[in-house]
Amino acid sequence: MNFLVKLLISGLAVILTSYLLPGVSVDGYFAAVLVAAILSLLNVIVRPILIVLTIPITVFTLGLFLLVINALMILIADYFIPDFYVDNFWWALLFSVILAVINSIFADFSKK
């Protein structure tokens, strides 16, 4: 039940973030929830593998390469979801940063 609530809130965050960025578009709330679900699945399966494979460059860049991995997760979700479109890598990077901020704000509200 808790996962479903977090997924719906993340879908709302995806919609809000897509309204803020002109290089990102989502066609409806169902597509936004699907984006949130695919991103959570990618973050559980693919992201840890990429983190382990890129440990040297992550250490060398003092962790900033993790932002690149987050942007890659967004681009992979863009590839698999036809109703979700990201123009390029830079929009994906900005989308991932803003999405993380909005999700943390919503998480603070849901705790209260």
Buried (B, 14 or more C-beta within 10 A) or exposed (E): EEEEEBBBBBBBBBBBBBEEBEBBBBEEEEBBBBBBBBBBEBEEEBBEEBEEEBEEEBEEEEEEBBBBBBBBBBBBBBEEBEEBBBBEEEBBBBBBBBBBEBBEEBEEEEEE
